[in-house]
Amino acid sequence: MRKLIRITVPLLLAAFSLGAAEAAPGEAPPAQQQATQIPFGFTLGDAQQPTTSHVAKLGSDIVFPPGTFDGALGGLTNTVPITGKLNIPPANGYFVAFRFMPTTGRVEIVPDGDAAGTATIHTGKDKDCKATQTNICADTDVTAKVFIKLSEVKVDGKPLDVGPNCRTAQPAAVTIKALVPISLPAPPVKVTSTFTTPGFAGCVGHEDVSRLLTGLVSGPGNTFVSNLQLRCFSSGCKA
């Protein structure tokens, strides 16, 4: 009986201590250690390879001004999560509709939330990172979901009223799979992605031209090409 008491009392004390450590009702739970977040920043597009989107149906290219991709890595070992914010300025596009009708318009890339994916970390300038010529690099698999918005459309020089909210009904998924540098100095890396442009909606001015634009632009086989230039990494990136 005494032996049983000697065993039971410490167990009760331990249970009481654990219960006291828990947050009382209405109080915040004990703080947990945050996951590692290592910031980075890339510039998209340069003189050698500007950010370009090829519209398969129209056989035309849209050349965008330089943009940025700023985000964070979840660590520097093995495979880690990667997130980032894509920012590409609008561009003016020129197309030939129906193979004879010149068409111009303003094209805007509107992110649908943050881009996300994974990065597998490698080391060794003369080994796994030989292609990037850096001490650390990463095989990335990142998807950015973006709406494609149209405005200031003109057909054969005449304005086509598409309204203020003309864009794809669903976001297009642009996935970048590439070996990229994550240490400086680093050369630019060319990246390419093929994506499908969804149908358009909300293109309502004097009339609804959503179906017309869907027929002209939407479909598979479009490409996104750009040079990624590492701009900053870790402590070198501004908060």
Steps between C-alpha positions, in 0.01 A plus 500: 500500500784741586669408171181583310478840674866579416424436129162676488601829666774592247263417213233728645752780548619462139145511368426810711814672366402426137149627561631822655724558197201500263333830420195585704173556313517826307880518516733454202686167484877496558689649203642248255826547317437642154619312195817624332430765236797610290413795273613533139432723202523444123468743210300361207615590151802684361639623169613150399168331581207726592192350657301384198168321462417334168127485422462177305165573333613838369860404430617819674732590786435739789819653642468620860721751687734353765317362804583348836448181697555543875445221749644266760655155529408270786863407567826407330502120524322230302160590349330803653190710426538817293252787470516833325324802357508549124491854364509559124408846364229524229598498133352603166436213262463490122311217330355418163147370555342272240838513316429844351364737768761689710407505868667675792433489872636546850586169671528478877614202711300491825626246760241282672677484836862402556693259280591179684693178455815321609875548468759223529825648626840408352854611578831495317608746231685226312242229568120530523507879448739494206230628263435809713865551602400572860572336834130433568218438252153348499280291273173691518147391416286811552152579371362851468126537438422818310203667336559655157326835472434692177429869450540779241419255220491631144404302190620642170568825683149529643435465876331180614323567830588208729406674825716539814490135615595298193717207609521123498218338695750273673870553573759351268755273670858583401747245639873567504732201535864606491837479671555849643783659700442599861838653576673806359651591261290305251439508124143521362311177438256458212167347601216377279144389574207386287149584619134511401312829484147457642190657346421867560213649701378844601597657167188713486488848348232586249456123475653184642806405291629233740426216256669688215822546701487142623485381141790725400737447793412210732644152467808284569857523376586852618852559631662715767875568463724717718846542649516472880773712654562452873481849652539427871507211745462463877623804695558691176125526436311792646218416739 
